[in-house]
Amino acid sequence: MLQQSRFIIKVMKSYQWLLFLSLFSLNLALMGCEGTGIGSQKREEVAFYCETDSNGESVTKVKNGAKIQNFIVWRRTNFVKAGFPPQRRCEEVTPRLQKAYDNDTLKTLTWGYAEDDNLKKHKALCTTIGKDCHTLILTLLESDDPDLELKAFTAVLNGDASQAYQNSSCALNNSSRLSCTVDIFRLFKK
């Protein structure tokens, strides 16, 4: 009886290893399917970064594979008095664009009001989820027309800055604010 119990325990242990190896192999096979249409779809790598060009201007660039495009040349000086010269704006906005792309919210932009650390509200371009501002992208001046700024910014993101004011990807959303659809990959198809 004792020998029979030992034999049964040995058999069970060997099946545990077999089960472990089967599950491990299945996991490897499923991981290998990612990006091939069988598993979850792999997103294209897009990287936003800030650098100074040969003219000394701060530029937000966007990279997809081997393709690199200038995205924003930071020339506007209206924010200098508030402590935001072009270099600082480049350094602060660029990571926000990356964050919005990474969390998959850069697909839709709108404008609204964002609070700073002092709880003061500022007009801004932002990404949306439902009716709420999700990721602050770019602060605007109170005197800026947010619809025009949004159309112009979206046209740049879509690779068609010449069509900024006839932007057909923009429409009123639930809160009666303009909302624009972004396809960052159009920028690289030029």
C-alpha positions in Angstrom: 0.0 0.0 0.0 2.8 2.4 0.8 4.6 1.6 -2.4 1.4 2.2 -4.3 1.0 5.6 -2.7 4.6 6.5 -3.6 4.0 5.4 -7.2 0.8 7.5 -7.4 2.6 10.6 -6.0 5.5 10.1 -8.6 3.0 9.9 -11.4 1.2 13.0 -10.2 4.5 14.9 -10.0 5.4 13.9 -13.5 2.0 15.1 -14.7 2.5 18.4 -12.9 5.7 19.0 -14.9 3.9 18.0 -18.1 1.0 20.4 -17.3 3.6 23.2 -16.5 5.5 22.6 -19.7 2.2 22.6 -21.7 1.0 25.9 -20.2 4.5 27.4 -20.6 4.6 26.4 -24.3 1.1 27.8 -24.9 2.0 31.1 -23.3 5.1 31.4 -25.5 3.1 30.6 -28.6 0.5 33.3 -27.7 3.2 35.9 -27.0 4.7 35.1 -30.4 1.4 35.9 -32.0 1.3 39.5 -30.8 1.4 42.0 -33.7 0.5 39.3 -36.3 -3.2 39.7 -36.1 -3.8 36.6 -34.0 -3.0 38.2 -30.6 -3.3 41.8 -29.7 -2.3 44.3 -32.4 1.1 45.9 -31.9 1.2 49.7 -32.1 3.6 51.5 -34.2 6.4 53.3 -32.3 6.2 57.0 -32.4 8.6 59.2 -30.4 8.3 62.9 -29.8 11.4 64.8 -28.7 12.6 68.3 -28.3 15.9 69.6 -29.7 17.6 72.8 -30.8 18.0 73.2 -34.5 21.0 74.8 -36.4 19.2 78.2 -36.2 19.1 77.9 -32.4 15.3 77.4 -32.3 13.6 74.9 -30.2 11.8 72.2 -32.2 9.5 69.4 -31.3 10.2 66.5 -33.7 8.3 63.3 -34.2 9.9 60.0 -35.2 8.3 56.9 -36.7 10.8 54.2 -37.7 13.5 55.9 -39.7 11.3 58.9 -40.6 11.7 62.1 -38.7 9.5 65.2 -39.1 9.7 68.7 -37.6 6.4 69.1 -35.7 6.5 72.4 -34.0 9.1 75.2 -34.3 8.7 77.1 -31.1 8.9 80.8 -32.1 6.0 82.3 -30.3 7.2 84.6 -27.5 3.9 85.7 -26.0 4.5 83.4 -23.0 8.0 84.7 -22.1 6.6 87.2 -19.5 4.8 84.3 -17.8 8.1 82.4 -17.6 7.6 80.1 -20.6 10.2 81.0 -23.3 10.1 78.8 -26.5 12.7 76.3 -25.1 10.7 75.7 -21.9 7.4 75.3 -23.9 9.2 72.7 -26.1 10.5 70.8 -23.1 7.0 70.8 -21.4 4.7 70.2 -24.3 6.7 67.5 -26.1 6.4 64.9 -23.2 2.7 65.6 -23.1 2.4 64.7 -26.7 4.3 61.5 -26.0 2.1 60.7 -23.0 -1.1 61.3 -25.0 0.2 59.1 -27.8 1.3 56.4 -25.4 -2.0 56.3 -23.5 -3.9 56.3 -26.8 -5.7 59.6 -26.3 -4.0 61.7 -29.0 -6.7 60.5 -31.4 -9.1 63.3 -30.4 -8.2 66.8 -29.4 -10.4 69.6 -28.0 -10.0 72.7 -26.0 -11.0 73.5 -22.4 -9.7 75.0 -19.2 -6.9 73.4 -17.2 -5.9 74.3 -13.7 -2.3 75.1 -12.7 -0.7 74.4 -9.3 -2.3 77.6 -8.0 -5.7 76.4 -9.0 -5.9 79.2 -11.7 -7.6 78.1 -14.9 -6.0 78.5 -18.3 -7.4 78.0 -21.7 -5.7 74.9 -23.2 -5.7 72.3 -25.9 -6.2 68.8 -24.5 -7.1 65.2 -25.3 -10.5 64.0 -24.4 -12.2 60.9 -23.0 -16.0 61.4 -23.0 -16.7 65.0 -22.0 -13.6 65.5 -19.8 -10.2 66.9 -20.5 -7.8 64.0 -20.1 -4.2 65.1 -21.0 -3.2 68.8 -21.1 -1.3 69.4 -24.4 -0.8 73.1 -24.9 -1.7 76.2 -22.9 -3.3 79.0 -24.9 -3.5 82.8 -24.2 -6.9 84.0 -23.0 -7.0 86.1 -26.2 -6.4 83.1 -28.5 -9.4 81.8 -30.5 -9.4 78.2 -29.2 -11.3 76.8 -32.3 -8.7 78.3 -34.7 -5.8 77.2 -32.6 -7.3 73.7 -32.3 -7.8 73.5 -36.1 -4.3 74.7 -36.8 -2.7 72.3 -34.3 -4.7 69.3 -35.5 -3.8 70.1 -39.1 -0.1 70.0 -38.2 -0.6 66.7 -36.4 -2.4 65.3 -39.5 0.4 66.5 -41.7 -1.6 69.1 -43.6 -0.9 72.5 -42.0 -1.9 74.3 -45.3 -5.5 73.1 -44.6 -5.6 74.4 -41.0 -8.7 76.6 -41.3 -10.7 74.1 -43.5 -10.0 71.2 -41.2 -12.6 68.6 -42.1 -11.6 66.4 -39.2 -13.2 68.8 -36.7 -16.8 69.0 -35.5 -18.7 70.1 -32.4 -18.7 67.5 -29.6 -21.2 66.8 -26.8 -20.2 69.9 -24.8 -20.6 72.1 -27.9 -16.8 72.6 -28.1 -14.9 71.9 -31.2 -13.3 68.4 -31.2 -10.8 67.2 -33.9 -9.7 63.7 -34.9 -5.9 63.1 -35.3 -4.1 60.6 -37.5 -0.4 61.2 -36.6 0.7 58.7 -39.4 -0.6 61.0 -42.1 2.3 63.3 -41.2 4.8 60.6 -42.4 2.9 59.8 -45.7 4.0 63.1 -47.3 
